[in-house]
């Protein structure tokens, strides 16, 4: 990934989404060739010169101080994930690794935790949305990742390339686009990750929607939310999920799909659990 072009595109798309009115700026009567804020307006809001902001957007601004980065985040109204992504893109570039990145490992205690959470689906997601481990109900509700080759156990690949996902995942377009935004966040942090580059190339070639979402430069660190699945055997399943960053490895996220006690989803999960035990 070319960090300079990524930074330029990210800053450009962030300022393009903000109107002068949203930024608290009065209209100056000048026509706008492109939507959103101009470079000079971003510079004014951030307290830096237009020339300096232009150099930053072109990847020629060096390493700005934390105060300048914070001012840019406020001016561009960045959320927490976007702030993290901007910081990654502005970091001093590191030489490309000559050896493959070591595979992520899940601690035995976390495997035990997944089995203990036997009443609800739970799984662990690593870099590039790789599914590192999943309990029995997660495999029954989402898909059986354990039945796939290790290199194919990936949420983005499942959501965007598996035809089953479009039928099973409620609000598929939103979930798939959010997953692409999670990949974007990883790309800013690990620009030399060859496996991530290969995955982006595969999705670009095989998914009709991927390029549009990727080029939007949206980023997302998932924390909590809701999910709906249309299961072919037990019908609709409604979840409220929590995504918890593991303390010993910030690149591993524990995802737990909670259900309302006594709900139709809880009863459906009880049936799925008994069926999967039988099978």
Secondary structure, DSSP 8 states (H G I E B T S, - for coil): --HHHHHHHHHHHHHHT--HHHHT----S---SSSS--HHHHHHHHTS-HHHHHHHHTT-S----HHHHHHHHHHTT--HHHHHHHHHHHS------SS--------HHHHHHHHH-TTS-EEEE-GGGBEEEE-HHHHHHT--GGGS-GGG-BHHHHHHH-HHHHHHBTTHHHHHHHHHHHHHHHHHH-TT-HHHHHHHHHHHHH-TTHHHHHHTT------EEEEEEEETTTEEEEEEEEEEEETTEEEEEEEEEE--TTSHHHHHHHHHHHHHHH-
